[in-house]
Amino acid sequence: MKKIKSIFSLLFWGLFLFGPTHAQTISPPEIAAKAYLLIDISAHQVLAEHLSQDPVEPASLTKLMTAYVVFDALKSKKIDLKQTFSVSTTAWKMPGSRMFIDPKMSVPVEDLIKGMIVQSGNDATVALAEGVGGSVDRFVQLMNEQAKRLGMNATVYKNPEGLTTPGHITTANDLSILATRLMHDFPEYVGYYAIKKYRYPGTPAANDSNRNLLLFRDPTVDGLKTGHTDAAGFCMIATAKRDVPGFNGRRLLSIVLGASSENARAVESQKLLNWGFTSFETLNLFNANQAVFKLKVWKGKDNELSIGKTEPIVIAVPTGQSSLVSSQIEYRDPLVAPVQKGEVVAKMKLKLGKENFSSIDLEALQPIEQASIFGRAWDALRLWIK
């Protein structure tokens, strides 16, 4: 049997980690791009989108997955930042944006990462792919395997750098999954995306500036990546972190695909970010592992179970509408031991006014073992009477 209980008039976000849900519709500004997506990272909510599920060519946004695989190799100690990789002829001859390394060089991994991120160097990207994967083909296989693990089901990689290749596709939604996980999984490395200028010693000074113009225009922007090919147009994934009333460190992520110029992608990204910060407010309602509610447990050593989430409970609501949020908890009744820590035992459903807003599974915050045979028998009798 399922029971429903209303709690607090103001509560809670409505999604799984990295599984955004939609806020009540507020019209975003006109965005001059083929597709776009704006996500409140702090609340994991989609605030605005346009054609976010349509297949697109990712251009150098591909390098976010290249970085993910490289960062994973660093975190697992398969490589280290000071380790050097040789530069193959293939890497040296890569067309497009470059770091300007050549086969006479042996370049530290950290410098190759900076060359890939700041200069968007295709030569640095291939050198990393060959160094981590043993070959470009093997590295691309690792990229596709990782995409599947992250749930990027509409993405197929054909190369590590993003040059136009038939079948090399993704979506704005998949890019949001990748960017969010990149920041979450590798906080020790994402600082590279905020570097404004970089040039490897001994290489020409050309192209030493980060192509993310918002790094130079908005002090709250600290990443992430740009891309451009004739087929993809001008693309940008930008993220900004701002302290706002009632919530310190609110982070938004904007994805703009297919803009008309380098400046246009920056202008449209800035427009989305500013709109998101002003049109929605973020509320931190529960801390990680804080009990949202307590449920009665039968046949257990303990008779009460705290439920909540292991990450902070945050919600983004249209500015000025927080008083319209209401919630209910649906839960199993009777709830019978044993209960495992992390087991989903309830669901919270939110409304904004009369509109369904979101829902989330609530987990057991502690395990509850079965009671003794006598305790179970006594509770069985009580349940029968109930």
C-alpha positions in Angstrom: 0.0 0.0 0.0 1.2 3.5 -0.8 0.6 6.4 1.6 0.9 10.1 0.8 1.8 12.8 3.3 2.1 16.5 2.6 5.1 18.3 4.1 6.2 21.9 4.2 4.9 24.4 1.8 8.4 25.1 0.6 10.7 22.2 -0.3 13.2 20.6 -2.4 14.5 20.0 -5.9 13.1 17.4 -8.3 15.6 15.1 -10.0 18.3 12.6 -9.8 21.9 13.8 -9.8 22.8 14.6 -13.4 19.3 14.0 -14.5 17.7 17.5 -15.0 14.0 18.1 -14.8 12.1 21.1 -16.1 11.2 24.2 -14.1 7.9 26.0 -14.7 8.1 27.6 -18.1 9.4 31.1 -18.3 10.2 32.4 -21.8 14.0 32.8 -22.3 15.4 35.6 -24.4 15.8 35.2 -28.1 19.0 33.3 -28.7 20.6 33.4 -32.2 21.8 29.8 -32.4 20.7 26.5 -33.9 20.3 24.9 -30.5 20.9 25.9 -26.9 20.5 24.7 -23.4 20.8 26.3 -20.0 21.1 24.3 -16.8 21.2 25.3 -13.1 24.1 23.0 -12.0 23.4 23.7 -8.4 19.8 22.4 -8.6 20.4 20.1 -11.7 17.4 21.7 -13.5 17.0 22.7 -17.1 16.0 26.3 -17.2 15.8 26.8 -21.0 16.3 24.7 -24.1 15.9 24.7 -27.9 16.4 21.6 -30.0 18.6 20.1 -27.3 18.0 16.6 -28.5 18.8 17.2 -32.1 22.0 15.7 -33.5 24.8 18.2 -34.1 28.4 18.2 -35.0 30.4 19.0 -31.8 33.6 20.5 -33.4 36.2 21.1 -30.7 33.6 20.5 -27.9 34.8 17.0 -28.6 37.8 17.8 -26.6 35.7 17.8 -23.4 35.5 14.0 -23.7 39.2 13.8 -24.6 39.9 15.7 -21.4 37.5 13.4 -19.5 39.4 10.3 -20.6 42.8 12.0 -19.9 41.7 13.2 -16.4 40.4 9.7 -15.6 43.9 8.3 -16.5 45.5 10.9 -14.2 43.1 10.2 -11.4 43.7 6.4 -11.6 47.5 7.0 -11.7 48.0 5.5 -15.2 49.8 8.7 -16.1 50.9 11.8 -14.3 51.1 15.5 -15.1 54.9 15.6 -15.3 55.2 12.6 -17.5 56.2 13.5 -21.1 54.7 12.3 -24.4 56.5 12.3 -27.7 55.0 14.2 -30.6 54.2 12.0 -33.6 54.3 13.1 -37.2 50.5 12.6 -37.2 50.1 15.0 -34.3 52.5 17.5 -35.8 50.6 17.6 -39.1 47.1 18.1 -37.6 45.2 20.9 -39.4 43.2 23.5 -37.7 44.0 25.2 -34.4 47.4 24.1 -32.9 49.7 24.4 -30.0 52.7 24.3 -32.5 54.6 21.3 -31.2 56.7 19.1 -33.4 58.4 15.7 -33.4 61.6 17.1 -32.0 59.8 17.8 -28.7 58.8 15.6 -25.8 56.1 17.5 -24.0 54.8 17.1 -20.4 51.2 15.9 -20.0 50.2 19.1 -18.2 51.4 21.3 -21.0 49.6 19.1 -23.6 46.4 19.5 -21.5 46.9 23.3 -21.5 47.5 23.3 -25.2 44.4 21.3 -25.8 42.2 23.4 -23.6 43.5 27.0 -23.9 44.7 26.9 -27.5 42.3 24.2 -28.6 45.3 22.5 -30.2 44.5 19.6 -32.4 48.2 18.6 -32.3 48.2 18.5 -28.5 44.9 16.6 -28.5 46.3 13.9 -30.8 49.5 13.7 -28.8 47.4 13.1 -25.6 45.3 10.5 -27.4 48.3 8.6 -28.6 50.0 8.8 -25.2 47.0 7.6 -23.2 45.4 5.2 -25.6 48.5 3.9 -27.4 46.8 4.9 -30.7 44.2 7.4 -31.8 41.8 4.5 -32.8 42.1 2.9 -29.3 41.6 6.3 -27.6 38.5 7.0 -29.7 37.2 3.6 -28.5 37.8 4.7 -24.9 35.9 7.9 -25.7 32.8 6.0 -27.0 32.9 3.6 -24.1 33.0 6.5 -21.6 30.1 8.2 -23.4 27.9 5.1 -23.0 28.8 4.9 -19.3 27.8 8.5 -18.8 24.5 7.9 -20.6 25.4 10.0 -23.7 23.3 7.7 -25.9 23.1 10.1 -28.9 26.8 10.6 -29.1 29.3 8.9 -31.4 33.0 10.0 -31.6 35.1 9.4 -34.6 38.2 11.4 -33.5 39.6 13.0 -30.4 39.9 16.6 -31.7 36.5 17.3 -33.4 37.4 17.8 -37.1 34.5 17.2 -39.4 34.0 13.4 -39.9 30.9 11.6 -41.1 29.0 10.1 -38.1 30.8 12.3 -35.5 27.7 13.6 -33.7 26.3 14.6 -30.3 23.4 16.6 -28.9 23.2 19.6 -26.6 21.7 17.4 -24.0 24.6 14.9 -24.2 27.1 17.7 -24.0 25.4 18.9 -20.8 25.8 15.5 -19.3 29.5 15.5 -20.2 30.2 19.0 -19.0 28.4 18.4 -15.7 30.2 15.2 -15.0 33.6 16.6 -16.0 33.2 19.3 -13.4 31.9 17.0 -10.8 34.3 14.1 -11.3 37.5 16.1 -11.7 37.4 19.2 -9.6 41.1 19.1 -9.3 41.6 19.6 -13.1 38.8 21.8 -14.3 40.8 24.9 -13.3 42.6 24.6 -16.6 39.5 25.8 -18.3 39.8 29.2 -16.7 43.3 29.9 -18.0 43.2 32.9 -20.3 46.5 32.7 -22.0 49.0 29.9 -22.6 52.0 29.2 -24.8 54.4 26.3 -24.6 58.1 27.5 -24.3 59.8 27.3 -27.7 56.7 27.6 -29.8 55.4 30.6 -31.7 53.4 33.2 -29.8 50.4 33.0 -32.1 47.1 31.8 -30.8 48.0 32.0 -27.1 44.6 33.3 -26.0 41.7 31.2 -24.8 38.9 31.4 -27.4 36.3 31.6 -24.6 35.8 35.4 -24.8 33.6 35.4 -21.7 36.7 34.6 -19.6 37.8 38.2 -20.5 34.4 39.8 -20.1 32.7 38.2 -17.1 34.7 37.5 -13.9 32.2 34.9 -12.8 32.8 32.7 -15.9 35.5 30.0 -15.4 35.0 27.7 -18.3 34.5 25.6 -20.4 35.1 25.2 -24.1 34.5 26.6 -27.5 34.4 24.9 -30.9 34.1 25.8 -34.6 33.9 24.1 -38.0 32.1 25.2 -41.1 29.5 22.4 -40.5 29.0 23.0 -36.8 29.2 26.8 -36.8 30.5 28.6 -33.7 29.8 26.7 -30.5 30.4 27.4 -26.8 29.8 25.7 -23.4 30.2 28.3 -20.7 29.8 28.0 -17.0 29.6 30.7 -14.4 29.5 30.7 -10.6 27.9 33.6 -8.7 27.0 34.4 -5.1 23.4 35.4 -5.0 21.1 36.3 -2.1 20.5 33.2 0.0 22.8 31.0 -1.9 26.6 31.2 -2.2 28.2 29.6 -5.2 25.3 29.1 -7.6 26.5 27.7 -10.9 24.9 27.7 -14.3 25.9 26.0 -17.5 25.0 27.3 -20.9 25.4 25.5 -24.2 25.1 27.5 -27.5 25.5 25.6 -30.8 25.6 26.9 -34.3 26.1 30.7 -33.7 27.2 32.9 -36.6 30.5 34.1 -35.3 33.0 33.9 -32.4 31.6 37.1 -30.8 28.0 35.9 -31.4 28.5 32.7 -29.5 29.9 34.7 -26.5 27.1 37.3 -26.6 24.4 34.6 -26.8 26.0 32.6 -24.0 26.2 35.7 -21.8 22.6 36.4 -22.5 21.5 33.0 -21.4 23.6 33.1 -18.2 22.4 36.5 -17.2 18.8 35.5 -17.8 19.2 32.4 -15.7 20.7 34.2 -12.8 18.1 36.9 -12.7 14.9 34.9 -13.7 15.4 32.0 -11.2 16.4 31.8 -7.5 18.1 28.9 -6.0 17.2 27.7 -2.6 19.3 25.3 -0.5 16.6 23.4 1.5 18.4 20.4 3.0 22.1 19.6 3.5 23.5 16.3 2.4 22.4 13.4 4.5 19.9 15.6 6.4 16.6 13.9 7.2 13.7 15.2 5.1 11.2 12.9 6.8 11.1 9.9 9.1 9.2 6.7 8.3 7.8 4.0 10.6 9.6 0.7 10.1 8.2 -2.7 11.1 10.1 -5.9 12.2 13.3 -4.0 12.6 15.9 -3.4 15.3 14.9 0.3 15.0 11.4 1.4 14.4 12.1 4.7 12.7 14.0 5.5 9.4 15.4 8.8 8.3 15.1 9.5 4.6 16.7 12.1 2.4 19.5 12.4 -0.1 23.3 12.0 0.1 23.8 15.3 -1.8 22.4 18.7 -0.8 18.7 19.3 -1.7 18.4 22.4 -3.9 15.7 23.8 -6.0 15.6 26.6 -8.6 12.3 28.4 -8.8 11.1 31.4 -10.8 12.2 34.5 -9.0 9.5 35.6 -6.5 7.5 32.3 -6.7 9.1 30.3 -3.8 5.9 30.6 -1.8 4.0 28.7 -4.4 6.0 25.5 -3.9 4.2 22.6 -2.2 5.2 19.0 -1.8 4.0 15.5 -0.9 5.8 12.4 0.1 4.6 9.0 -1.2 6.0 6.0 0.7 5.5 2.3 1.1 3.3 1.3 4.0 4.1 -0.9 5.8 7.8 -0.5 5.4 9.3 -3.8 6.7 12.9 -4.4 7.7 15.6 -5.1 6.5 16.2 -1.8 4.8 19.6 -1.1 3.2 21.3 2.3 3.4 20.7 4.0 0.1 17.6 2.0 -0.7 14.8 4.0 -2.4 11.8 3.9 0.0 9.8 7.1 -0.9 9.2 9.7 -3.5 8.8 13.4 -3.1 6.5 15.2 -5.5 6.6 19.0 -5.9 4.1 21.4 -7.4 4.6 25.1 -8.3 1.1 26.4 -7.9 -1.1 23.9 -9.6 1.5 22.6 -12.0 3.6 19.5 -11.4 7.1 20.7 -10.9 9.3 17.7 -10.2 9.7 14.5 -8.2 12.6 12.7 -6.6 13.3 9.3 -5.0 14.2 9.5 -1.4 16.7 7.1 0.1 17.2 5.4 3.5 20.0 7.4 5.2 20.9 4.5 7.5 20.5 0.7 7.4 17.9 -1.1 9.6 18.5 -4.7 10.4 15.7 -7.3 11.1 14.6 -7.6 14.7 14.9 -10.9 16.6 12.4 -13.6 15.9 10.3 -12.4 18.8 10.3 -8.8 17.7 9.3 -9.8 14.2 6.5 -12.0 15.5 5.2 -9.2 17.7 5.2 -6.7 14.8 3.5 -9.3 12.6 0.7 -9.5 15.1 0.5 -5.7 15.3 0.4 -5.5 11.5 -2.4 -8.1 11.4 -4.4 -6.1 13.9 -3.7 -2.9 11.9 
